[in-house]
Structure formats: structure tokens, C-alpha cells
Amino acid sequence: MDNENPAPPPDETQTASEPTKPSDEKEENNVLKLKGLLVQILLLGVPIAIEKLWEWARSRKKAA
């Protein structure tokens, strides 16, 4: 009766740790996607900001 809860064989412990690997890869993939989106936002946002500054400067020049 001492052996009711034997330790799992090494093969079972290895398979138990395998599901964490895909989730780590999935998380890394999500981080890369987020970084890509941030770069796109910055690249698209800079020209818009420059255009707004240009319009603002021109409107100040006309007012002066």
C-alpha cells in the first residue's frame, strides 16, 4: 500500500513540459506582431504629424 502514488515515469514528465514550448513560441510571435504594428503606426504617424505641423506653420505665417 506504500506504492499507491508512484512517481510518473520520465517519459510522462517530458510530455507534460512540451505544451509550454508552443505557448512560448506563440507569445513570442504575438510580441513580434505587436512590434510590427507599432513600427507601422510610427511610420504612418510621422508623415501625418509633419503635415499637421506644416499646415500649422503656414496658417501662422498667413495670420502674421
mmCIF file of the N, C-alpha and C atoms, coordinates in Angstrom:
data_MODEL
# 
_entry.id   MODEL 
# 
loop_
_atom_site.group_PDB 
_atom_site.id 
_atom_site.type_symbol 
_atom_site.label_atom_id 
_atom_site.label_alt_id 
_atom_site.label_comp_id 
_atom_site.label_asym_id 
_atom_site.label_entity_id 
_atom_site.label_seq_id 
_atom_site.pdbx_PDB_ins_code 
_atom_site.Cartn_x 
_atom_site.Cartn_y 
_atom_site.Cartn_z 
_atom_site.occupancy 
_atom_site.B_iso_or_equiv 
_atom_site.pdbx_formal_charge 
_atom_site.auth_seq_id 
_atom_site.auth_comp_id 
_atom_site.auth_asym_id 
_atom_site.auth_atom_id 
_atom_site.pdbx_PDB_model_num 
ATOM 1   N N  . MET A 1 1  ? 0.814  -1.193 0.000   1.00 0.00 ? 1  MET A N  1 
ATOM 2   C CA . MET A 1 1  ? 0.000  0.000  0.000   1.00 0.00 ? 1  MET A CA 1 
ATOM 3   C C  . MET A 1 1  ? 0.858  1.257  0.000   1.00 0.00 ? 1  MET A C  1 
ATOM 4   N N  . ASP A 1 2  ? 2.155  1.109  0.163   1.00 0.00 ? 2  ASP A N  1 
ATOM 5   C CA . ASP A 1 2  ? 3.022  2.278  0.142   1.00 0.00 ? 2  ASP A CA 1 
ATOM 6   C C  . ASP A 1 2  ? 3.187  2.841  -1.268  1.00 0.00 ? 2  ASP A C  1 
ATOM 7   N N  . ASN A 1 3  ? 2.927  2.035  -2.285  1.00 0.00 ? 3  ASN A N  1 
ATOM 8   C CA . ASN A 1 3  ? 3.144  2.460  -3.668  1.00 0.00 ? 3  ASN A CA 1 
ATOM 9   C C  . ASN A 1 3  ? 1.850  2.886  -4.356  1.00 0.00 ? 3  ASN A C  1 
ATOM 10  N N  . GLU A 1 4  ? 0.930  3.500  -3.644  1.00 0.00 ? 4  GLU A N  1 
ATOM 11  C CA . GLU A 1 4  ? -0.329 3.917  -4.257  1.00 0.00 ? 4  GLU A CA 1 
ATOM 12  C C  . GLU A 1 4  ? -0.113 5.055  -5.253  1.00 0.00 ? 4  GLU A C  1 
ATOM 13  N N  . ASN A 1 5  ? 0.764  6.003  -4.949  1.00 0.00 ? 5  ASN A N  1 
ATOM 14  C CA . ASN A 1 5  ? 1.039  7.133  -5.835  1.00 0.00 ? 5  ASN A CA 1 
ATOM 15  C C  . ASN A 1 5  ? 2.496  7.107  -6.283  1.00 0.00 ? 5  ASN A C  1 
ATOM 16  N N  . PRO A 1 6  ? 2.832  6.223  -7.212  1.00 0.00 ? 6  PRO A N  1 
ATOM 17  C CA . PRO A 1 6  ? 4.227  6.174  -7.659  1.00 0.00 ? 6  PRO A CA 1 
ATOM 18  C C  . PRO A 1 6  ? 4.560  7.402  -8.502  1.00 0.00 ? 6  PRO A C  1 
ATOM 19  N N  . ALA A 1 7  ? 5.834  7.722  -8.534  1.00 0.00 ? 7  ALA A N  1 
ATOM 20  C CA . ALA A 1 7  ? 6.279  8.856  -9.349  1.00 0.00 ? 7  ALA A CA 1 
ATOM 21  C C  . ALA A 1 7  ? 6.073  8.521  -10.821 1.00 0.00 ? 7  ALA A C  1 
ATOM 22  N N  . PRO A 1 8  ? 5.682  9.488  -11.626 1.00 0.00 ? 8  PRO A N  1 
ATOM 23  C CA . PRO A 1 8  ? 5.450  9.203  -13.046 1.00 0.00 ? 8  PRO A CA 1 
ATOM 24  C C  . PRO A 1 8  ? 6.757  8.871  -13.747 1.00 0.00 ? 8  PRO A C  1 
ATOM 25  N N  . PRO A 1 9  ? 6.702  8.027  -14.748 1.00 0.00 ? 9  PRO A N  1 
ATOM 26  C CA . PRO A 1 9  ? 7.923  7.707  -15.493 1.00 0.00 ? 9  PRO A CA 1 
ATOM 27  C C  . PRO A 1 9  ? 8.477  8.962  -16.177 1.00 0.00 ? 9  PRO A C  1 
ATOM 28  N N  . PRO A 1 10 ? 9.772  8.975  -16.483 1.00 0.00 ? 10 PRO A N  1 
ATOM 29  C CA . PRO A 1 10 ? 10.376 10.164 -17.103 1.00 0.00 ? 10 PRO A CA 1 
ATOM 30  C C  . PRO A 1 10 ? 9.712  10.582 -18.408 1.00 0.00 ? 10 PRO A C  1 
ATOM 31  N N  . ASP A 1 11 ? 9.185  9.628  -19.170 1.00 0.00 ? 11 ASP A N  1 
ATOM 32  C CA . ASP A 1 11 ? 8.535  9.967  -20.437 1.00 0.00 ? 11 ASP A CA 1 
ATOM 33  C C  . ASP A 1 11 ? 7.323  10.863 -20.215 1.00 0.00 ? 11 ASP A C  1 
ATOM 34  N N  . GLU A 1 12 ? 6.552  10.600 -19.165 1.00 0.00 ? 12 GLU A N  1 
ATOM 35  C CA . GLU A 1 12 ? 5.365  11.403 -18.895 1.00 0.00 ? 12 GLU A CA 1 
ATOM 36  C C  . GLU A 1 12 ? 5.731  12.816 -18.462 1.00 0.00 ? 12 GLU A C  1 
ATOM 37  N N  . THR A 1 13 ? 6.810  12.964 -17.715 1.00 0.00 ? 13 THR A N  1 
ATOM 38  C CA . THR A 1 13 ? 7.200  14.310 -17.294 1.00 0.00 ? 13 THR A CA 1 
ATOM 39  C C  . THR A 1 13 ? 7.679  15.129 -18.484 1.00 0.00 ? 13 THR A C  1 
ATOM 40  N N  . GLN A 1 14 ? 8.318  14.492 -19.463 1.00 0.00 ? 14 GLN A N  1 
ATOM 41  C CA . GLN A 1 14 ? 8.760  15.225 -20.644 1.00 0.00 ? 14 GLN A CA 1 
ATOM 42  C C  . GLN A 1 14 ? 7.571  15.686 -21.471 1.00 0.00 ? 14 GLN A C  1 
ATOM 43  N N  . THR A 1 15 ? 6.556  14.849 -21.622 1.00 0.00 ? 15 THR A N  1 
ATOM 44  C CA . THR A 1 15 ? 5.391  15.251 -22.404 1.00 0.00 ? 15 THR A CA 1 
ATOM 45  C C  . THR A 1 15 ? 4.607  16.337 -21.682 1.00 0.00 ? 15 THR A C  1 
ATOM 46  N N  . ALA A 1 16 ? 4.682  16.370 -20.368 1.00 0.00 ? 16 ALA A N  1 
ATOM 47  C CA . ALA A 1 16 ? 3.973  17.406 -19.623 1.00 0.00 ? 16 ALA A CA 1 
ATOM 48  C C  . ALA A 1 16 ? 4.612  18.768 -19.842 1.00 0.00 ? 16 ALA A C  1 
ATOM 49  N N  . SER A 1 17 ? 5.914  18.816 -20.089 1.00 0.00 ? 17 SER A N  1 
ATOM 50  C CA . SER A 1 17 ? 6.577  20.103 -20.288 1.00 0.00 ? 17 SER A CA 1 
ATOM 51  C C  . SER A 1 17 ? 6.519  20.561 -21.741 1.00 0.00 ? 17 SER A C  1 
ATOM 52  N N  . GLU A 1 18 ? 6.167  19.683 -22.674 1.00 0.00 ? 18 GLU A N  1 
ATOM 53  C CA . GLU A 1 18 ? 6.122  20.052 -24.082 1.00 0.00 ? 18 GLU A CA 1 
ATOM 54  C C  . GLU A 1 18 ? 5.066  21.108 -24.412 1.00 0.00 ? 18 GLU A C  1 
ATOM 55  N N  . PRO A 1 19 ? 3.871  21.081 -23.829 1.00 0.00 ? 19 PRO A N  1 
ATOM 56  C CA . PRO A 1 19 ? 2.884  22.099 -24.199 1.00 0.00 ? 19 PRO A CA 1 
ATOM 57  C C  . PRO A 1 19 ? 3.320  23.530 -23.884 1.00 0.00 ? 19 PRO A C  1 
ATOM 58  N N  . THR A 1 20 ? 4.272  23.726 -22.990 1.00 0.00 ? 20 THR A N  1 
ATOM 59  C CA . THR A 1 20 ? 4.710  25.090 -22.692 1.00 0.00 ? 20 THR A CA 1 
ATOM 60  C C  . THR A 1 20 ? 5.534  25.668 -23.829 1.00 0.00 ? 20 THR A C  1 
ATOM 61  N N  . LYS A 1 21 ? 6.210  24.839 -24.592 1.00 0.00 ? 21 LYS A N  1 
ATOM 62  C CA . LYS A 1 21 ? 7.035  25.338 -25.693 1.00 0.00 ? 21 LYS A CA 1 
ATOM 63  C C  . LYS A 1 21 ? 6.203  26.031 -26.767 1.00 0.00 ? 21 LYS A C  1 
ATOM 64  N N  . PRO A 1 22 ? 5.106  25.432 -27.263 1.00 0.00 ? 22 PRO A N  1 
ATOM 65  C CA . PRO A 1 22 ? 4.321  26.145 -28.275 1.00 0.00 ? 22 PRO A CA 1 
ATOM 66  C C  . PRO A 1 22 ? 3.731  27.449 -27.760 1.00 0.00 ? 22 PRO A C  1 
ATOM 67  N N  . SER A 1 23 ? 3.321  27.493 -26.495 1.00 0.00 ? 23 SER A N  1 
ATOM 68  C CA . SER A 1 23 ? 2.759  28.735 -25.977 1.00 0.00 ? 23 SER A CA 1 
ATOM 69  C C  . SER A 1 23 ? 3.838  29.807 -25.880 1.00 0.00 ? 23 SER A C  1 
ATOM 70  N N  . ASP A 1 24 ? 5.084  29.415 -25.568 1.00 0.00 ? 24 ASP A N  1 
ATOM 71  C CA . ASP A 1 24 ? 6.180  30.384 -25.565 1.00 0.00 ? 24 ASP A CA 1 
ATOM 72  C C  . ASP A 1 24 ? 6.417  30.915 -26.972 1.00 0.00 ? 24 ASP A C  1 
ATOM 73  N N  . GLU A 1 25 ? 6.382  30.027 -27.960 1.00 0.00 ? 25 GLU A N  1 
ATOM 74  C CA . GLU A 1 25 ? 6.558  30.442 -29.348 1.00 0.00 ? 25 GLU A CA 1 
ATOM 75  C C  . GLU A 1 25 ? 5.401  31.331 -29.781 1.00 0.00 ? 25 GLU A C  1 
ATOM 76  N N  . LYS A 1 26 ? 4.205  30.991 -29.335 1.00 0.00 ? 26 LYS A N  1 
ATOM 77  C CA . LYS A 1 26 ? 3.024  31.781 -29.681 1.00 0.00 ? 26 LYS A CA 1 
ATOM 78  C C  . LYS A 1 26 ? 3.129  33.172 -29.062 1.00 0.00 ? 26 LYS A C  1 
ATOM 79  N N  . GLU A 1 27 ? 3.580  33.231 -27.810 1.00 0.00 ? 27 GLU A N  1 
ATOM 80  C CA . GLU A 1 27 ? 3.745  34.513 -27.138 1.00 0.00 ? 27 GLU A CA 1 
ATOM 81  C C  . GLU A 1 27 ? 4.806  35.351 -27.847 1.00 0.00 ? 27 GLU A C  1 
ATOM 82  N N  . GLU A 1 28 ? 5.904  34.715 -28.236 1.00 0.00 ? 28 GLU A N  1 
ATOM 83  C CA . GLU A 1 28 ? 6.967  35.426 -28.950 1.00 0.00 ? 28 GLU A CA 1 
ATOM 84  C C  . GLU A 1 28 ? 6.448  35.938 -30.292 1.00 0.00 ? 28 GLU A C  1 
ATOM 85  N N  . ASN A 1 29 ? 5.629  35.134 -30.959 1.00 0.00 ? 29 ASN A N  1 
ATOM 86  C CA . ASN A 1 29 ? 5.042  35.539 -32.232 1.00 0.00 ? 29 ASN A CA 1 
ATOM 87  C C  . ASN A 1 29 ? 4.124  36.742 -32.034 1.00 0.00 ? 29 ASN A C  1 
ATOM 88  N N  . ASN A 1 30 ? 3.341  36.733 -30.950 1.00 0.00 ? 30 ASN A N  1 
ATOM 89  C CA . ASN A 1 30 ? 2.460  37.862 -30.662 1.00 0.00 ? 30 ASN A CA 1 
ATOM 90  C C  . ASN A 1 30 ? 3.258  39.123 -30.379 1.00 0.00 ? 30 ASN A C  1 
ATOM 91  N N  . VAL A 1 31 ? 4.379  38.994 -29.688 1.00 0.00 ? 31 VAL A N  1 
ATOM 92  C CA . VAL A 1 31 ? 5.232  40.147 -29.398 1.00 0.00 ? 31 VAL A CA 1 
ATOM 93  C C  . VAL A 1 31 ? 5.796  40.716 -30.695 1.00 0.00 ? 31 VAL A C  1 
ATOM 94  N N  . LEU A 1 32 ? 6.222  39.839 -31.595 1.00 0.00 ? 32 LEU A N  1 
ATOM 95  C CA . LEU A 1 32 ? 6.749  40.300 -32.879 1.00 0.00 ? 32 LEU A CA 1 
ATOM 96  C C  . LEU A 1 32 ? 5.670  41.008 -33.692 1.00 0.00 ? 32 LEU A C  1 
ATOM 97  N N  . LYS A 1 33 ? 4.439  40.490 -33.651 1.00 0.00 ? 33 LYS A N  1 
ATOM 98  C CA . LYS A 1 33 ? 3.335  41.143 -34.355 1.00 0.00 ? 33 LYS A CA 1 
ATOM 99  C C  . LYS A 1 33 ? 3.072  42.521 -33.767 1.00 0.00 ? 33 LYS A C  1 
ATOM 100 N N  . LEU A 1 34 ? 3.104  42.620 -32.449 1.00 0.00 ? 34 LEU A N  1 
ATOM 101 C CA . LEU A 1 34 ? 2.877  43.899 -31.787 1.00 0.00 ? 34 LEU A CA 1 
ATOM 102 C C  . LEU A 1 34 ? 3.955  44.900 -32.161 1.00 0.00 ? 34 LEU A C  1 
ATOM 103 N N  . LYS A 1 35 ? 5.211  44.455 -32.170 1.00 0.00 ? 35 LYS A N  1 
ATOM 104 C CA . LYS A 1 35 ? 6.309  45.341 -32.558 1.00 0.00 ? 35 LYS A CA 1 
ATOM 105 C C  . LYS A 1 35 ? 6.122  45.820 -33.993 1.00 0.00 ? 35 LYS A C  1 
ATOM 106 N N  . GLY A 1 36 ? 5.702  44.923 -34.869 1.00 0.00 ? 36 GLY A N  1 
ATOM 107 C CA . GLY A 1 36 ? 5.456  45.290 -36.260 1.00 0.00 ? 36 GLY A CA 1 
ATOM 108 C C  . GLY A 1 36 ? 4.355  46.327 -36.379 1.00 0.00 ? 36 GLY A C  1 
ATOM 109 N N  . LEU A 1 37 ? 3.288  46.147 -35.602 1.00 0.00 ? 37 LEU A N  1 
ATOM 110 C CA . LEU A 1 37 ? 2.201  47.122 -35.624 1.00 0.00 ? 37 LEU A CA 1 
ATOM 111 C C  . LEU A 1 37 ? 2.661  48.477 -35.102 1.00 0.00 ? 37 LEU A C  1 
ATOM 112 N N  . LEU A 1 38 ? 3.466  48.481 -34.051 1.00 0.00 ? 38 LEU A N  1 
ATOM 113 C CA . LEU A 1 38 ? 3.971  49.741 -33.515 1.00 0.00 ? 38 LEU A CA 1 
ATOM 114 C C  . LEU A 1 38 ? 4.848  50.464 -34.529 1.00 0.00 ? 38 LEU A C  1 
ATOM 115 N N  . VAL A 1 39 ? 5.666  49.720 -35.250 1.00 0.00 ? 39 VAL A N  1 
ATOM 116 C CA . VAL A 1 39 ? 6.515  50.326 -36.280 1.00 0.00 ? 39 VAL A CA 1 
ATOM 117 C C  . VAL A 1 39 ? 5.645  50.922 -37.377 1.00 0.00 ? 39 VAL A C  1 
ATOM 118 N N  . GLN A 1 40 ? 4.605  50.204 -37.789 1.00 0.00 ? 40 GLN A N  1 
ATOM 119 C CA . GLN A 1 40 ? 3.707  50.723 -38.821 1.00 0.00 ? 40 GLN A CA 1 
ATOM 120 C C  . GLN A 1 40 ? 3.010  51.987 -38.350 1.00 0.00 ? 40 GLN A C  1 
ATOM 121 N N  . ILE A 1 41 ? 2.572  52.005 -37.095 1.00 0.00 ? 41 ILE A N  1 
ATOM 122 C CA . ILE A 1 41 ? 1.912  53.194 -36.553 1.00 0.00 ? 41 ILE A CA 1 
ATOM 123 C C  . ILE A 1 41 ? 2.869  54.373 -36.569 1.00 0.00 ? 41 ILE A C  1 
ATOM 124 N N  . LEU A 1 42 ? 4.109  54.133 -36.158 1.00 0.00 ? 42 LEU A N  1 
ATOM 125 C CA . LEU A 1 42 ? 5.097  55.214 -36.162 1.00 0.00 ? 42 LEU A CA 1 
ATOM 126 C C  . LEU A 1 42 ? 5.383  55.700 -37.575 1.00 0.00 ? 42 LEU A C  1 
ATOM 127 N N  . LEU A 1 43 ? 5.547  54.771 -38.501 1.00 0.00 ? 43 LEU A N  1 
ATOM 128 C CA . LEU A 1 43 ? 5.848  55.159 -39.878 1.00 0.00 ? 43 LEU A CA 1 
ATOM 129 C C  . LEU A 1 43 ? 4.693  55.924 -40.512 1.00 0.00 ? 43 LEU A C  1 
ATOM 130 N N  . LEU A 1 44 ? 3.468  55.534 -40.189 1.00 0.00 ? 44 LEU A N  1 
ATOM 131 C CA . LEU A 1 44 ? 2.317  56.244 -40.738 1.00 0.00 ? 44 LEU A CA 1 
ATOM 132 C C  . LEU A 1 44 ? 2.048  57.536 -39.984 1.00 0.00 ? 44 LEU A C  1 
ATOM 133 N N  . GLY A 1 45 ? 2.376  57.557 -38.706 1.00 0.00 ? 45 GLY A N  1 
ATOM 134 C CA . GLY A 1 45 ? 2.088  58.732 -37.889 1.00 0.00 ? 45 GLY A CA 1 
ATOM 135 C C  . GLY A 1 45 ? 3.037  59.880 -38.134 1.00 0.00 ? 45 GLY A C  1 
ATOM 136 N N  . VAL A 1 46 ? 4.281  59.610 -38.459 1.00 0.00 ? 46 VAL A N  1 
ATOM 137 C CA . VAL A 1 46 ? 5.270  60.672 -38.661 1.00 0.00 ? 46 VAL A CA 1 
ATOM 138 C C  . VAL A 1 46 ? 4.887  61.561 -39.838 1.00 0.00 ? 46 VAL A C  1 
ATOM 139 N N  . PRO A 1 47 ? 4.555  61.018 -41.012 1.00 0.00 ? 47 PRO A N  1 
ATOM 140 C CA . PRO A 1 47 ? 4.165  61.915 -42.111 1.00 0.00 ? 47 PRO A CA 1 
ATOM 141 C C  . PRO A 1 47 ? 2.927  62.742 -41.793 1.00 0.00 ? 47 PRO A C  1 
ATOM 142 N N  . ILE A 1 48 ? 1.982  62.166 -41.074 1.00 0.00 ? 48 ILE A N  1 
ATOM 143 C CA . ILE A 1 48 ? 0.776  62.913 -40.704 1.00 0.00 ? 48 ILE A CA 1 
ATOM 144 C C  . ILE A 1 48 ? 1.146  64.052 -39.766 1.00 0.00 ? 48 ILE A C  1 
ATOM 145 N N  . ALA A 1 49 ? 2.015  63.780 -38.795 1.00 0.00 ? 49 ALA A N  1 
ATOM 146 C CA . ALA A 1 49 ? 2.440  64.825 -37.860 1.00 0.00 ? 49 ALA A CA 1 
ATOM 147 C C  . ALA A 1 49 ? 3.185  65.933 -38.595 1.00 0.00 ? 49 ALA A C  1 
ATOM 148 N N  . ILE A 1 50 ? 4.039  65.570 -39.543 1.00 0.00 ? 50 ILE A N  1 
ATOM 149 C CA . ILE A 1 50 ? 4.771  66.587 -40.314 1.00 0.00 ? 50 ILE A CA 1 
ATOM 150 C C  . ILE A 1 50 ? 3.792  67.431 -41.119 1.00 0.00 ? 50 ILE A C  1 
ATOM 151 N N  . GLU A 1 51 ? 2.797  66.788 -41.710 1.00 0.00 ? 51 GLU A N  1 
ATOM 152 C CA . GLU A 1 51 ? 1.799  67.533 -42.483 1.00 0.00 ? 51 GLU A CA 1 
ATOM 153 C C  . GLU A 1 51 ? 1.032  68.504 -41.590 1.00 0.00 ? 51 GLU A C  1 
ATOM 154 N N  . LYS A 1 52 ? 0.651  68.069 -40.397 1.00 0.00 ? 52 LYS A N  1 
ATOM 155 C CA . LYS A 1 52 ? -0.074 68.953 -39.470 1.00 0.00 ? 52 LYS A CA 1 
ATOM 156 C C  . LYS A 1 52 ? 0.802  70.128 -39.047 1.00 0.00 ? 52 LYS A C  1 
ATOM 157 N N  . LEU A 1 53 ? 2.077  69.859 -38.765 1.00 0.00 ? 53 LEU A N  1 
ATOM 158 C CA . LEU A 1 53 ? 2.996  70.948 -38.410 1.00 0.00 ? 53 LEU A CA 1 
ATOM 159 C C  . LEU A 1 53 ? 3.155  71.918 -39.575 1.00 0.00 ? 53 LEU A C  1 
ATOM 160 N N  . TRP A 1 54 ? 3.251  71.391 -40.778 1.00 0.00 ? 54 TRP A N  1 
ATOM 161 C CA . TRP A 1 54 ? 3.388  72.231 -41.973 1.00 0.00 ? 54 TRP A CA 1 
ATOM 162 C C  . TRP A 1 54 ? 2.164  73.133 -42.132 1.00 0.00 ? 54 TRP A C  1 
ATOM 163 N N  . GLU A 1 55 ? 0.973  72.550 -41.988 1.00 0.00 ? 55 GLU A N  1 
ATOM 164 C CA . GLU A 1 55 ? -0.263 73.341 -42.091 1.00 0.00 ? 55 GLU A CA 1 
ATOM 165 C C  . GLU A 1 55 ? -0.318 74.393 -40.989 1.00 0.00 ? 55 GLU A C  1 
ATOM 166 N N  . TRP A 1 56 ? 0.079  74.024 -39.786 1.00 0.00 ? 56 TRP A N  1 
ATOM 167 C CA . TRP A 1 56 ? 0.059  74.963 -38.668 1.00 0.00 ? 56 TRP A CA 1 
ATOM 168 C C  . TRP A 1 56 ? 1.023  76.119 -38.929 1.00 0.00 ? 56 TRP A C  1 
ATOM 169 N N  . ALA A 1 57 ? 2.214  75.803 -39.424 1.00 0.00 ? 57 ALA A N  1 
ATOM 170 C CA . ALA A 1 57 ? 3.205  76.845 -39.707 1.00 0.00 ? 57 ALA A CA 1 
ATOM 171 C C  . ALA A 1 57 ? 2.711  77.761 -40.822 1.00 0.00 ? 57 ALA A C  1 
ATOM 172 N N  . ARG A 1 58 ? 2.090  77.209 -41.833 1.00 0.00 ? 58 ARG A N  1 
ATOM 173 C CA . ARG A 1 58 ? 1.576  78.031 -42.933 1.00 0.00 ? 58 ARG A CA 1 
ATOM 174 C C  . ARG A 1 58 ? 0.441  78.919 -42.458 1.00 0.00 ? 58 ARG A C  1 
ATOM 175 N N  . SER A 1 59 ? -0.425 78.402 -41.590 1.00 0.00 ? 59 SER A N  1 
ATOM 176 C CA . SER A 1 59 ? -1.542 79.215 -41.101 1.00 0.00 ? 59 SER A CA 1 
ATOM 177 C C  . SER A 1 59 ? -1.032 80.345 -40.208 1.00 0.00 ? 59 SER A C  1 
ATOM 178 N N  . ARG A 1 60 ? 0.031  80.112 -39.455 1.00 0.00 ? 60 ARG A N  1 
ATOM 179 C CA . ARG A 1 60 ? 0.621  81.177 -38.625 1.00 0.00 ? 60 ARG A CA 1 
ATOM 180 C C  . ARG A 1 60 ? 1.263  82.234 -39.502 1.00 0.00 ? 60 ARG A C  1 
ATOM 181 N N  . LYS A 1 61 ? 1.883  81.788 -40.582 1.00 0.00 ? 61 LYS A N  1 
ATOM 182 C CA . LYS A 1 61 ? 2.540  82.711 -41.497 1.00 0.00 ? 61 LYS A CA 1 
ATOM 183 C C  . LYS A 1 61 ? 1.505  83.622 -42.162 1.00 0.00 ? 61 LYS A C  1 
ATOM 184 N N  . LYS A 1 62 ? 0.355  83.059 -42.538 1.00 0.00 ? 62 LYS A N  1 
ATOM 185 C CA . LYS A 1 62 ? -0.716 83.835 -43.168 1.00 0.00 ? 62 LYS A CA 1 
ATOM 186 C C  . LYS A 1 62 ? -1.312 84.825 -42.171 1.00 0.00 ? 62 LYS A C  1 
ATOM 187 N N  . ALA A 1 63 ? -1.423 84.433 -40.910 1.00 0.00 ? 63 ALA A N  1 
ATOM 188 C CA . ALA A 1 63 ? -2.021 85.294 -39.889 1.00 0.00 ? 63 ALA A CA 1 
ATOM 189 C C  . ALA A 1 63 ? -1.095 86.455 -39.543 1.00 0.00 ? 63 ALA A C  1 
ATOM 190 N N  . ALA A 1 64 ? 0.194  86.281 -39.694 1.00 0.00 ? 64 ALA A N  1 
ATOM 191 C CA . ALA A 1 64 ? 1.148  87.322 -39.299 1.00 0.00 ? 64 ALA A CA 1 
ATOM 192 C C  . ALA A 1 64 ? 1.294  88.414 -40.314 1.00 0.00 ? 64 ALA A C  1 
# 
